[in-house]
Amino acid sequence: MRMSKLYMPTLREVPSEAELPSHKLLLRAGMIKKLVSGVYTYLPLGFKVIKKIENIIREEMDNIDSQELLMSAMHPSELWKETGRWDDFGPEMFKFKDRHDREFCLGPTHEEIITDTIRHDIKSYKQLPLSLYQIQTKYRDEKRPRFGLMRSREFIMKDAYTFDKDEAGMKKSYYEMWEAYEKVFERCELDFKVVAGDSGAMGGSDSHEFTAMSEFGESSIAYCLKCDYAATDEKAECRYEVETKEKKVLKEVETPDIKTIEKLIEFFGKSADNFAKTLIVKAKDEYIAVVIPGDRELNEVKLLNHLGIAEHEFEMADEEAVKEITGAEVGFAGPIDLKKDIRVLVDRRVKDMNSFIVGANRTDYHYENANFERDFKNAEIVEDLVLIREGDPCPNCKAALKMDRGIEIGNIFQLGTKYSESLGAKYLDENGKEQNIVMGSHGIGVSRTMAAVIEQNYDEDGIIWPLTLAPYQIIVSIININKEEQKTLGENIYSDLKSKGYEVLLDDRKERAGVKFKDMDLIGIPIRITVGKKADENIVEYSLREDREKIEISADQIFENIAKEFKKHKLTGE
């Protein structure tokens, strides 16, 4: 491709709305263009990367006999209502009606559609197992689209669905998909971890997430260096214990305008683990008091799972509700003598603490020396309601856990019979008995993967694409297109590389050398050949984007150097 013909609207200034490096660089390098918040156009260079990721996925799906199909992005409401998710999925679903007043949505995921696709065709155990996948655009009405392709309202995803006759078959398919995903992300040259995840709105039993490590990632993961335990902070079990203190007499203490844990620590001269926080939340139409240790944060996902509700059905109580329930201003809520009889959920460790400090449900007052057994009335103990943190004991081996951040790029779910039972997808077993098909659901965020690769491969000047994913593998830059010897040599190298099957970009623009070098760095093509002043001697500069160390070589040596680079990345050049 000649850059004189390439549509590549690069930007010299960092867009003000861009926060993450990947978002900034994709916009600056002319690889994507914002249409509206959370919706982007993939420009030629960016779309070439997307297609390369898709092709890697296709090859690995083919290797496990998963077959590609393409389902509609427009879903009739009836199928979602059959599974109960039309209302459960919440406000993230784009819903609309056609001219005949029939309800539809834009697909955020395709479990209902794929189950409907096969339910009238799969009749016998002899037709199982079956694995189908698609690469398609998904739609979710994100409340706050941000971070470019990381949290957008329209995104490209590969979703695969497996169908088996029993749980053992489902698990076999699950681990086949796991291995295929590892190969996909290894070929994308990503540093990633596989961690236990929460099934959330997908339902089912076990699930795992594939997380690309990045300091800018939205996901927080806990992992153990002494065993193979790894989980998202939403899923990770907190197995730490608290010190049981001597029981003392409950007393009320005046705490004027002291509403936060930080101020309470200073006032009482005690560390945060001597307090219990009481949070008033609204779950559907019910208000609930949730009590957790003062040095911990509420894990909302664990609470939602305990209550059996969706994220959109949960919110923190507003100031007026808190006043009505506690009889006090915000900041003085506690589980003892609430003014309104509401459900009280208590993290198990609070039960074991003894002599801790809680709000007194009276403005400017707290209780000291609270005790669960003596002072809490009709409270429900929940095993674990808090977020994991670094240093907590590993649930498997009790070694100290490490914490890191990452970007979720893939997930696998063991759905079981959740959808087949709802939608009547059955088969006849060896004994002629009707059984529910056992399913799995497995996704890779294609556009997210592109952004994650950049998060791990960039510098202050631009993107550093791995050779496997770069929009073009090689860039040949002619420094002065008006110099005949440079133009001739550059054109010959370009033609020779193309004839051997390499993906080559030729910078034949009538631009200053400085502009060409800046663009070369920004778009991140891995192998760089610069044709300059020594063209009449058949000498060029050869360098790699990852280190930019320039060496002068004869044009006749170019193919030898490129072959070495391709071999290093386990690629064939021709």
N, C-alpha and C positions, 0 to 999 in steps of 0.2 A: 504493500500500500504506500502510495506517495503522500507525504504529509501536505503537499501543496493541494491535494484534493480531499484531505481528511477533515471531517467535521469534528473539531476538538476545541470547543470554546473555553479555553483555560482562563482562570481568574488570577489576578496578581494579589488581590486583597482577600483576606479571610472573611467569609460571610459572617455577619454578626450573629445569626441564629444558630450557627454551628458550634457545638460544644466538644464533641469527641474528635480525636485525630482523624478517624476514618471518615466522619461526616465532612470535616473541613477539606480533606484531601480529595475525596471523591468529587466534591463540588469544584474545587480549585483546578483539578486535573481534567475537567470537562468530561467526567464519566457518568455523572447523573445531573439532572436539573430538577429543581423543586417545581411542582405544579401548584399544589396547595399544601397546607400543613399535613405531614405524614404521608404524602403521595408524591412519587418521583417518576420522572421519565429516565429510562436507561439509555444513555447516548452510546454511539458506536463502540468506543473503547471499553466502557463499563459492561455493555451487553456481551461483548466477546468473552469477558471474564466469567459472567454468569453462565454462558453456554459451555465453557470449559468445566466449571463445577458440575453442571448438569450432566455432561458426558462422562465424567468420572463416576458420578452416582449411577448412571445407566449401566456402565460396565460392571460395577460391583453388584448391582441388582440382578443383572443378567447372570452373573456367576453363581447366584443362589436360586436361580430359576424363578425369579419374580418377574411378572409380565406387566408391561406398561399399557395403560389405558388412559383415557382422558374423560373426566366427568364434568358436568356442567357446573359453572360457578353460581348459577341461579337455582335455588332450592325451593320447592313448594313447602309450605308450612306443615302440611299434613304429616310428613315423615317425622319432622322434629316434634310434633305434638304426640305422635305414637310413642316416642321414647321419653316424653316429658321434658325435653330440653328447650322447647320453644320459649317457655317462660324462665326456665332455670338458667339459661346461658346469660341472660341479662342484657344490659344496655350496650354491650360491645357488639351486639349483632345488628347489622344493617338490615332493617325490615322495610318492605314496601308492598304496594298492591298494584296489580295490573288494571287495565281498563274495565275488566269484568269483576273487579273487587275481590279477586283471589289473592291471598297473602303469599308473599315470597320473602326470601332473605338472600343476601350475598353470602356464600359459604365461608364461614370461619374455619371449618374443618368438615370432613366428609364421611364420618362413621355411618350416619343414617343413609346417605346416598349409596355408599358401597354395599351396605347390607341389603338395601332394596334391590340393587343391581343383581346380586347373586341369589337372592332368597327363592326365586321361582325356578332357578336352573340347577341348583345343587340338590340332588335327590338322594344320593347314595354315599356311603362311606368310601366307595371306590373313587369318588371324585375329589377326595381330600388326601393330603393337604393341598391348599391353594394359596398362592401369594400374588397379589396385584398391587400396582403402585401407579401414581401419576406425578407429574411435575406441573404445578398449576398455581395461579394467583389466588391468594386467600385475602379475606377482608374482615377487619375488626375495627370497630369504632372506638379507638383508644381515647380515653378521657384526656390524656396529655401526650400526644405524639411528640417524641423527642429523640435525640441522638441519631438522626438520619435514618439509616436502614435498620437500626437496632429495635426501635419501637415505632413502627409506622402503621398506618391504617390499611395499607395495601402491601402485600409482600409475597415473594415467590417461595414456594415450599414444595418439597417432595414428601408425599404422604403415602405410606405403604400399609396394606392390611393383609393379615394372615388369617386363614380359616383352617381349623383342625377339628378332628373328631373327639378329642379329649384334652384334658389339662396337660398331660405329658407331651402331647404333640404341640400344643401352644407354646410350652416352655422351650421345646427344641427349636421351633421357629423363632422364638424370642432371642435365643442365643446365637442362632445363625445370623439374624439381623444385627445383633450386637457386633459380631465379628466383621460383618460387611461394613458397618459404620466406622469401625476402627480403621479399616483399610481406606475408606473414603477420606477421612480426616488426616491420615498419615500421608496420603497422596497429595493432599492440599498443604502439606508441610506445616501443620498446626501443632502447637503444644497444647494438649488437652487432657482432661481427666474425665473418667466416667464415675458419676456419683449417683447415689440413691436419691430419687425425687419424689415429690408429692403428686398423686394422680389427679387431684383437683377435679375440674368439671368433666374430665375424660372418664372418670370412674375406673373400675377394675381394681386389681390387687397391686402387684409389684410394678414399679416404673423406675427407669434410670434416665439421667440426663447426661449428655455429652457437652462438656464445658470447656471452651477455649480460654486459657488463662490470660487475664488482662487486668491491669490495675484500674481500668475504666469500666470493668464489667458491672452489670446490674446484679448479677447473682453473687451470693456469698457462699462459699463452700467450706465444710470442715472435713479434714482428712487426717489419717494417722500414719506416721512414718514407720511404725513398728508392725502394723498389720495392713490389710487391704481395705479398711473401713474408709468410706468417703460418702458424704451426703450433702445436699443443700442445707443451708441454715434453717429453711422451712421444715425440712424432713428430719434433720439430725436429732437424735434422742439426747436429752440432757440427763446424765446419770450422776451429777455431782450431789453430794450430801451437805447438810448444814450442821453446824454445831448446836447441840441442844443445851440451852442455858437453864439455870435454876429458875423455878417459878417464883414470881414476886407479886405483890398486891397491885392490882390495876389502879392507876391514878390519872386524873385529868390534869394536863399541863397547858397553861396559856402560851400560845405561840402567835403573837400578833403579826399579821400579814406575812407569815412564813408558810408558803404554799408549795415550794419545790423541794425535792430530795436534797439538792445542793445546799439550800438555805437551812434545811432541817439538820443536815450533818453538822453544819457550822454551829447551829443553836444548841444542839444536844451534845456536841463533841463526840459523836459516835459515827462509826463507818456505816456505809449504805446497807450492809447486810444485817443491820439491827432494825431495819424498817420493813414494813410491808405496804406496797402501793395498792390502792383500791381504784380501779378504773370502772366507770359507768359506761356501758356500751348498749347499743340498740341492735338486737338481732331480730330481723323481720319487724314485728310490731311489739316485741317484748324487750323490756329493759332488764339488764343483768349487771350485777356487780362482780367484777373479776379481781381476785386478790393474788398478787405475786410478790416474791421477795423484792425488797427495795433496790437491790443492786442489779436487777435483771430487767430485760425488756420483754413485753408481751409478744409471743409468737402468734400472730393473728391466724395463720393457716392452721395451726394446731387447735385453736379455739373454734374456728369454722368447722373443722372436721369433727370435733367433739359435739358441736351443736347440729351438725348435718345441714348446714346452709351454704349458700354461694356467697362469693365476695361482695356482689352488688347488694346483698341483703343485710349487710353489716356496716355499721358506722359508729363513731364515738358519739355519746350523748351530747346534746348541746347544753349551753349554760343554764337555760331555764329548766330543762329536765333534771339536771344535776341538783339544782336548788330544791326542786319539788321532791326528789327522792331522798336527799340527805338532810334537807333543812338548813344547808350551809352554802356558802360561796364555794366556787370551784377551788380545789386545793386542800379541802378539809374532809374529803370523803373517807369513810371507813366502814368496815363490815359490822360494827357493833351498834345496835339500836338505830338502824336505818328508819327514817320517818315513813317510808313506803315499803310495803312488804313485797320485795322482789327476790328473784332467784340469786343466790350467791355461789359462785364457783371459786374454789381455792386451790392453787397449785399445791401439790402434796408436800413440798418442802416447808411451806408456811405452817403446816400442822406440826412440824417437828421443831420449829424455831424456839418458841417460848420467850417471854419477856421482850417482846419487840414493840415498836412504836407504830401506831396507825392513826389516821384521822378520826376525830371524835364526832363527826357530823354536826359540828357546831363551829361557826365561823371563829377563827383565831384560836382554836383549841385542838390538841391531839391527846390521845391516850398513850401512856407509857406502861410497859410491862403487860401488854396484851398476851392472851393465851388462847389457843384455838379451842381446846376442849372445854374450857371454863366460860369463855366469852362469846364464842360464835354460835349463833342459833340457826339450825336447819341449813347449814352450809354443806355444799357438795364438794368432795375432794376429787380433783382431777390429777392424774398421774404426772402430767407434764404440760405446762402452758407457756414455757419461756424459751427464748432464743438461745441457741448454743453460743459459746464464746471461746476464744483461744485459751488453751490451758485446761479446759474441762476434760474429764477423763473419757477416753474412748469407750464406747459401749461394748466393744468386743474384748479389748485387752487392757483397758484402764490406763494406757499411756496417755500423756498430755496431747490433746488435739491441736493441730495447726489450722489456721484460717487463711483463706485467700479469696481473691475476687476473680470472676470469670464471666464469660458470655455464653449463654445457652445456645448451642448451635444444632442440637439434635436431641430427640427423646424417643424412648421405646416404652410401650405400655402393654401389660397383660390385661386385656379387657374382660376375658372370660366370656360369659353369656349375657352380659348387660344389654347389648344391642340385638343379638340374635333372638333372645327371649322376647324383647319388646316388639320386635318386628316380624316374629314368626319365621326366622331362618333356621330350618330344621333339616335333618337328613335321617335316613334309615340305616341303623347299624347292622352288624353281621347277623344279628338275630331278627332283623326286620322290625326292630323297635325304634320309634321316633325319638331323636335326641336333638338338643340345641347345638348348633355349631359353636365352637369355642374360638374366640377371636383375639387378635392382637392388633395394635395400631402403632405406627412407627413414623416419625417425622424428621426431616432435615430442613432447616431454614437455609435455603439457597442464597437469598440476598443477605441474610445475617452472616453466613459463612464468608461471603466476600468482604463484608465489613470487618469481621473478626481477623481475617488474614492481614488486612491493613493494620489493625491495632497491634499486631505482633511484628509487622515489617514496615517500618518507616523511619525517617530521620527528619531533621529540620528542613530539608530541601524537598522532600516528597516521598512517594511510595517506593517500596523495594519489593517488587513482585517476585515470588518464587517462579522458577522457570516453568513449572507445571501449569500455572494459572495466568501468566502474563498475557495481556491482550495480543502482544507480539513478542516473539522470543528474542529478536535481534533488531537493533536500530543502527542503520548506516547513516552517518551525518556528513554531508558535504559542507565544509566550512564556508567556502566561497564558490557559489554556483556559477559565478562569472568566469572562474578560472577553468579553462578547457581541460587541463590535465586532471584537476580534481573532479570535475564533472564526469569525465570519461571513466576514470578509475572507480568512482562511486557507483556509477550506473552499471559497470561491468560486475562489480562485487554483488550488487543488489540482484542482478539478473541471475548470476551463478547460484546464489543462495536460494533464490526462489525456485530455480530449476531442480534443486536437490530436495525440495519439499519443506524448507524452513519457512517460518512465518516471519516476514521481514518488513520493517518500516523504513522507508527512505526519506530522510529529511532533505528535500530538494527545494526548500523554501528560500526565497530571496530575503532572508533575515540576517541580522547581525549574529556573530558567533555566540555572544553572550546570551541572546534570546534562545538560541538552539540548545545551549548547555543547560539553561534553566528549565526549559521544557523537558529535556532529556531526563533530568533529575526528578522533576515533578511527576511524570507519568510512569517512571520506574521500570522501563524495559531492561531485562536482566543483562543482556550481552550488548556491548556498545563498540562500534567500529567507527572511528573518526578519520575522515579523509581530509588532510590538510596540506601544509606546505611541502611535505616530502612525497607528494603524489607522483611527481615526475621520477622519483627513485623507486616507485612501487612500494613505498613504506606507508603504513597506517598506524594509528594508535588503537590499541585493543584494551578494553577494561570491562569490569563487571560492576553493575550498579551497587551490589552489596558492599564492596570495599573501595571502588573507584581508583584502584591502583593502576596507573597507566603504564603500558609497555609498548615499545615500538617493535612491530613485526613486519615481515614482508607480507604482502597481500597473499602470497602463495601459502603462508602458514595459517591463514584464517580458519580453514576447514579443520585442521588438526586441533587447534585450540578449542573450537566449538565442540568438536567430538568429545574432547575430555570433559567439558562442562556438562554435556548431555549425559555422558556415562555416569558422572557424579550424581546426577538427579534420576538415574535409572530410566532415561528416556532414549528413544531412538530418534535420530535427526532426519533421516531420509525416509 
